[in-house]
């Protein structure tokens, strides 16, 4: 530190005045998904939130929760794996709030099975939703962000894109690895234009999604037993919550992470370290 230079003050998380587009802002079932918790978190930090989801009722529920707390949000309904929908969704978002300051890509589907259980049609469908949608969304925000000289992207990957998670999940795992690499590439290409891009990598998170096929990989008898089995895998002896992931995303989209780009923030309670 040079003479007379003062250290930077502590910087609280603040998204005041920012417009955040969340692709996948609904929930797969009752409760708090990563997308829904992230939308609420951004709104609480002052952002105006575009809640995009193909499930109209679920997106509207997220928007209602934000507005009930006095926040600003807009429901946008469409499939981000379909290019025409993506163009329309972002046009609606800009018409409502103006330029997009941050993109949160929170989309992911999967099908249990390895290479012999995964058809080419399944693989293409999973890739379209998990990866192609990220390309389509990025194409809608990057030019304007580059022109303004600022912007931030965060994409949700998974520890399944880094490690074998105990059962075959080929399509999901391969595409989540692709999400991470896609985001790294964007970060490198656009760093000089003021755009940051990072990936959040959740571990075993207790969201409505686990009530479906994921839970069946751990227990045939009850959802509670499946939750307990997942928790035992984690060094912290608990699954994460959607809020744990949402807070990590908020950090990466805020100015507190102004010098963070092209990296992965793993939110897994130590799980991947256990198997590294």
C-alpha positions, 0 to 999 in steps of 0.5 A: 500500500502506498503512503496515504492510500486507504484500504477499501471499505467493507462492501455489503452486498447491494444490487440496488437499481440493477435489472436481473433476469433469472431464467428458471425463476419458478420451482419444480414443486412446493417450497424453495428452489434455487431459482425462487430463492435467488429471485427473492434474494436479488429483490431484497438487495434492491434489484428489479427481477425478471422471473422467467419460467415455462411454468406460468403459475410457478413464475407468478408465485415467485413474483407474488412473493417478491411483490409481497415484500415490496420488491419489483418483479415481472413474470415472463413465461416461455421456454428458454430452450426455444429461440423464439421464446428467448427473443420474446422473453428478453424483449418483454424484460427490456420493455418492462425494466430497461437494459439487463444488468445481470443474467442468472441461468438456472435451468437444468433437467436430467434423466437417470441412466448411463450411456446405454439407458440414454437415448440420442433423443434424450441426450439432445433434449437435455443438451437443448435445455441445459446448454443451448438455452444458456447460449440463447440467453447469453446472446440476448444480453452480451452485446448490450452489456459490452456496449455499456461496459458492464454486466454479470452472468452467473450459471448454475452447474452441479457437482455432478459435472465434476464428480460421479455422484453415486448413480449414473446421470450421464446427460445431466452430468455432461451438460452441467460440465458444459455449462461450466466451460461455456461460462469460462469461455464467456469470461475470457472473451468479455473480461476486457469489456467489463463483463464478468461470468462465473459458475455456481456449483451446488452440491446436495441441495434440499430443494423440491427437485429431490422429491422426484427421480433424485430421491429414488436413487437413495431410498425406495421407501421415503423422502425423509430417508432419502434426505437423510442418506444424502445428508450423510454423504456431506462432511457438514452432515447436512444438505444445503438449502436453496438460500445457501446457493442464492447467497453465493449467486448474489455475491457473484452478481454484486460489486463485492465480486468485482474482481472475480470472473471465469471461476467456479464457486462450489457450494457443497458443504465439502462434498467434492473435497471429500472425493478429490 
